[in-house]
C-alpha cells in the first residue's frame, strides 16, 4: 500500500473557498487503476493559516506514479493555477510505503 499526501497552508478566511474547490472538481480518481481512497483533511486554524492535507491510498507506489503521469491527472489539476490566492506557498508532498497495517476486527 502507498499513501500520497499533500499539505496545504490556506489563507485564513479562505477555507470555505478551498473546500468548495475540492468538492466541486472532477478528480477522475475512481477510474484509475490501483486507486483505493481519497480524503481531504482539515486541521485547526493557527495564527497564520489553516492546515489541510489530501490523503490518497493506492495499491502500490507504481499505481500512484502512473496516475501522476496520466491524462486523468492533467485534467483533474487543470484549474489549480487559478486559485493561488488561497494558499500560503505551494503544497508540500509526502509519500509513504506502508510497513504495517492494523485493521479493526469489529469487536
N, C-alpha and C positions, 0 to 999 in steps of 0.2 A: 504494500500500500504506500502511496505517496501523497503527502499533503502539501499544497501550494497556498501560501498566504501572502497577501499584500496588506501593509499597514498604511492608513491614510490619516493625515492630520488635517482636520476640517475646520475652517474658519468658524469661530463662534457665531451663532445666528444663522449659519448656512446648513445646518444639519437636516432640516426638512427637505431642502432642495436636493441635497446629496442622496438622501434616502429615496426620494421620488425618482431621481435619475436612475437608480438601480432597479426600482420596482417597475418602471415603465419601459426599460430597454429589453430587446430580444437578445438573450445570451447565446442561443444555439447550442448550449451545452448538452441538452437531452439527446442530441443526435450524434454526439462524439463518442467513438469507441473508447472504453476504459474509464469514462466519467462515472462517478458514484454519487456525489452530493455537493451542494453549494450552500454556504451560509454567509450572510452579511452580519457582522457582529459590531455592536456599539458599546464603547466603554463610557465611563463617567467623563464629564467635561472637566478640563483643568482651567487654569487661568488664561491660557493662550489658545487652546484648541480642544476639539473633541476627537478622540481617537476611535477610528473604525478599523476593522480588519475584514477582508474577504478570506474565506477558508474553503478551498475545494479539495475533495478527496478523489483520488484516482487509483485505478488498479495498480499502476506502477509508474515510475518516472518516465518511461518511454511513451506512455499514453499522454501524459501531460505535455511533453516536448512536442509530440505530434500535433496536439491541439494548438500550441503556440505558433506552429508553422502552417496552420490550415487557413483556408478561405473563411471558414466559420469564425475563427479568432479575429481576423481582419474586420469582418462585418460587425461582430459584437463590440469592437472597440473604435469604430469609425467616428463616433461623435464625441469621444472623450476629450479631444483638444479644446472644444468649445466651452468647457466647464472649469477652466483653470482658476477662476476667481473663487472657487470653493475650497481650494487646497492651500496649505502652507507647505510648499515644496512638493517634490514628486513622491509617489508611493514607494514604500520600501518592500521589496520582495524577499520572502524567506521560503525555502523548500526543504522538506523533511522526508526522509525514508523512515517508515515505521519499523521499529525494532522490537516492540512489544505491544500487544493489544489485549485488553481485558474486556470481555463482553458480559453484559448482565444476563444472569440465568433466570431472571424473572421472580426471584424469591426475595 
